[in-house]
Amino acid sequence: MPDFKGFPDGKVRLTPLPGPFFTDLLPQFDHLDELKLILYIFWRLDHLEGAFRYLRHVDIVSDAGFMAGMGATPEAAQAAVEAALEQAIARGVLLQASLDFEAGMQSVYFLNSPKGRAALRAIQNGSWRLVEGAQQPVLEVIEPPNIFRLYEENIGPLAPLIADGLKEAEATYPLPWIEEAIRIAVEKNIRNLRYITAILERWRREGKHGEKDKPKDRPDSPEAGQSYVEGKYSEFIEH
């Protein structure tokens, strides 16, 4: 074993570790390989860029320096890493997901942190994309559309009263409802907030696609659209 010569003079980049690592995790570790793997992942992630940082399985096992310390032979090192990954995932330190890269599906690992959990949710619901970077593809979570931008892009300019109405709608109805109501308004070419609000209010009162809605009365059907124009919501609609 080579002797450690000590840390060098001058400034050295530090790798931050969260407090709970020492208070909650460190007393639990009973396998040296798992501890070595977790410390290594903290160090590698600190050298990456992007809001959502992760390591691919290949990033870990292709690091010759790290793998040399995990086993006397390549086979032993590979087995040690696989076991350590399983332990770290079971313990809740790491989160695992599969992503489709150009080379095919690969396992990726996140720390079980707020950003790691957000990234995992984004992968599970499909609201993510990979942006090819210099070091590795960067994971970006696709933010839901801003309601004001959505209105301006599809309906028209924002006036103060319209902005207030959108704020009220955002606080009252789920965003997917608002998005669908705007889509219906565009399809019917009735581009105003009163029409959108009328759709949302009807869904709130009668159920969006509930038992009360017969097939021809679905909110996105032509009959339903016409009922907004000619029916009980006609006083709210400019056409």
N, C-alpha and C positions, 0 to 999 in steps of 0.2 A: 504494500500500500504506500503510495507516495506521501511524503510529509507535507502538511499544509504550511505554507510559508507566511501566513498571516495576511490580513487585509492590506491592500496597497495604500500608499500615501495619497493625499489629495482627496478631492471629492469623488465619491462613489455613488452610483445610482442606487437608491433604496427601493425595496419592494414593499408596499404597504400591506399589512394584514389587519383585518377587522378585529376589534376587541373580543367578540364572541369566539373567535378562533382559539384564543388562549383560555377563556373562562369556561366555555361550553364544550368545545371540540377536543382540545388537547388532552384532557383527562380521559377521554373515551378511546383514543387510539391504542389499539393493542397489536397492530401489525405495522412493522416498520415500512413495508413497501407502500402501504396506503398513505402513510404520513409523507413519505418521499414524493409520491405522486401528487398529492394535494399541494405541497409547497412548490413543486415544479410547475403546476398549472397556474398558481398565483403569479409566479415569476413570468411565465410565458404570456399570460393574458395582459400583464402590466406593460408589455412591450408591443402590444397590438394597438391599432387605432379603431375608431368607430364607437358608436354608443352601445352596441350590442356585441360583446366580444365572446369568442368561442374558440375552441380547438377541435380540429378534426382528429379522428382516430389516427389517420396517417401522419398528422403533424407530430403526434407523440411518439409513435413507434419508429419514425424515420430519424429521430434525433439520436445519433450514434453515441454522443457523450452521455446522455441520460440513460439510454438503454444499457450502456456498459456497466452502470452502477446498479442495475436491476437483476443481474444474473450472470453466472460464469460463462454461459453459452447463449447464443441468440435465442435458442428454443426456451431456455429457462427464463430469460429476460422477458420474452413475449408472454409466457404463462404468468409471470409475476405481475406484469402490467394489466393483463386481462382480469386477474383476480382482484387487484387493487382497484380497478375501475368499478367492478361489480360491488365491492365493499363500499366505495365512496358514494355510489348511487343509492345503495340500500340504506346507508346511514343518512342520506339526505344532503350531503355536501355538494354533490354534482347533480345536474339535470342532463338527461340524454334525449336526443331527438335524431331523426333522420332527415337529411336534406338532399335534394336532387341537384348535383353538380354536373358540369359538362362530362365528367368521367363516370357519372352514374350516382346512385344513392350512396351516401356516406354517413357514418355516425358522427355526431358532433356533441360537444360537451360544454355546458354553461355552469358557472357557479350558481348555487341556489341563493341568489340575491334578488332584490326587487326587479332589476333589469333582466336577470336571467329568467325569472318567472314570466315577465312580460314577453320576452322573446319566445319562450316555449308556448305561451298562449297564442301568440301571433302565428307561429308555425302550425299549431293545431287548427286554428280557424282560417288559415290561408291568407291572412293579412300581412304578408311579408314578401320581400323580394331580395334577391342577391345582386349586389353591385360588384362587378369585377374590380378588384383593387390591385395594387402593386405587390403586396405581400400575400394576401389571400382574399377571397370574395368577402365583401362586407355585407352583413345582414342589416337591413333597414326595415323597421316596422312601418307599414303603410298607415298613416294617420287617417281617421275618418274625415270626410270632407267638412270643412267649416260651413255652418248653416248659412252664413251671410254670403260667402263665396258661391255656394250652391245656388242660392236665390239669384244672385247677380248674373251668373253664367247661364241660367235657364229661364228666368222670368223677366228681370229688368233691373234698373238702377235702384239703389237703396235710398229711401227717404227716411227721415227720423221716425215717423210713425210706423213705417214698415219694419224698421229695425227693432222697434219696441215690440211689434207684433211677433216678429220672429223669436225674440228673446222669450216671450211668453209661451210661444208654441214649443220651444226647446225645453222649457221647464215643465211643460205639461204632458208632452207626447214623446214616445221613443223616437230616436233619430231615424231608424228604418221606416217608420210610418211617415215622417216628414219627407224623406227622400222619395218614397213611393207616391205620396200625394203630389209632390212637385212633378214627378214623371207623368202622372195622370193629367195634370194641368197642361203640361207641354203637349201631350198627345192630343188633348181636346182643343188645344190652342186657346185656352182660357187662362191667360197668364196674369193672374193677380192673386194677392194674398187672401182675399176674402173667399175665393173659390177653394184654395188650399185649406184654409181653416175650416170651411164647411165640410170638406171631406174628412178631416181629422175629427171634427166634432161628431159626425155621424158614426165613424168607427168607434169612438169612445162610448157613445150611447147604445149602439146596436151590436157592437162586436165587429171586428175587422173582417173575419171570414167565419163568423159563428153560425150557429144553427138557424138564426133568424134570417140569414142571407140565403135566398134561393140562388141557384146557379146564374139566372139572368140578372140577379140583383147584386152580383159581386161588385165591389167598389171600382174595379178596373174594367168592367164591361161597358159596352156602348150604352146599354139601357141605363146603367147606374150613372154614367156621366150625364146623360140627358136628363135624368131625374134631378141632378143638382141644378141644372139650368132652368128647368120648368117646374120643379117641385117646391118643397117647403123651404129650400135654401135659396130660391131665386132672388129674394130681396137683398141677399148679400153679394150677389154676383153681377159684375159689370160685363156686358156683352153687347 
